Amino acid sequence: TLKNIAAIDDRIRTRAEHWRIERMAIVDRNVLRLAVYEFLYETTPHTVVINEALEIARRFSTFEATQFINGILDAIKLDLEASAKESAPDEVISSHASTS
């Protein structure tokens, strides 16, 4: 939604090296925004989100744009997975500490 656009664009900005969001093709920008929204706020598996985004890009954009979108989404996916792994050990430790 529009209230989440700043957080979504920040995620894209961190991985779209040498590209300003405003300069991206409208289709590419919005495919990225939809996918990142799903990454952040929905429970759809990240791989499924990327595959769906690439299908849309193949249909409505260029081959080069599809590669660009894939690279950005894959990098964001890896960032999110790394963040999840960093927070998971604390949760495991606290759950074990409370049962002792």
Contacts in CASP RR format, 6 or more apart in sequence:
PFRMAT RR
TARGET T0000
AUTHOR 0000-0000-0000
METHOD contacts of the structure
MODEL  1
TLKNIAAIDDRIRTRAEHWRIERMAIVDRNVLRLAVYEFLYETTPHTVVI
NEALEIARRFSTFEATQFINGILDAIKLDLEASAKESAPDEVISSHASTS
1 37 0 8 1.000
4 37 0 8 1.000
4 40 0 8 1.000
4 41 0 8 1.000
5 33 0 8 1.000
7 40 0 8 1.000
8 33 0 8 1.000
8 36 0 8 1.000
8 37 0 8 1.000
8 40 0 8 1.000
9 21 0 8 1.000
9 33 0 8 1.000
11 36 0 8 1.000
11 39 0 8 1.000
11 40 0 8 1.000
11 76 0 8 1.000
11 79 0 8 1.000
12 21 0 8 1.000
12 29 0 8 1.000
12 32 0 8 1.000
12 33 0 8 1.000
12 36 0 8 1.000
12 72 0 8 1.000
12 76 0 8 1.000
13 21 0 8 1.000
14 76 0 8 1.000
14 79 0 8 1.000
15 71 0 8 1.000
15 72 0 8 1.000
15 75 0 8 1.000
15 76 0 8 1.000
15 79 0 8 1.000
16 24 0 8 1.000
16 32 0 8 1.000
16 72 0 8 1.000
21 29 0 8 1.000
24 32 0 8 1.000
25 61 0 8 1.000
25 65 0 8 1.000
27 57 0 8 1.000
27 60 0 8 1.000
27 61 0 8 1.000
27 65 0 8 1.000
28 57 0 8 1.000
28 61 0 8 1.000
28 65 0 8 1.000
28 68 0 8 1.000
28 69 0 8 1.000
31 53 0 8 1.000
31 56 0 8 1.000
31 57 0 8 1.000
31 60 0 8 1.000
31 61 0 8 1.000
31 69 0 8 1.000
32 53 0 8 1.000
32 69 0 8 1.000
32 72 0 8 1.000
32 73 0 8 1.000
34 53 0 8 1.000
34 56 0 8 1.000
35 49 0 8 1.000
35 50 0 8 1.000
35 52 0 8 1.000
35 53 0 8 1.000
35 69 0 8 1.000
35 73 0 8 1.000
36 73 0 8 1.000
36 76 0 8 1.000
38 44 0 8 1.000
38 49 0 8 1.000
39 46 0 8 1.000
39 49 0 8 1.000
39 73 0 8 1.000
39 76 0 8 1.000
39 77 0 8 1.000
39 80 0 8 1.000
40 80 0 8 1.000
42 49 0 8 1.000
46 77 0 8 1.000
46 80 0 8 1.000
46 81 0 8 1.000
47 77 0 8 1.000
49 73 0 8 1.000
50 70 0 8 1.000
50 73 0 8 1.000
50 74 0 8 1.000
50 77 0 8 1.000
53 69 0 8 1.000
53 73 0 8 1.000
54 66 0 8 1.000
54 69 0 8 1.000
54 70 0 8 1.000
57 65 0 8 1.000
57 66 0 8 1.000
57 69 0 8 1.000
58 66 0 8 1.000
61 69 0 8 1.000
END
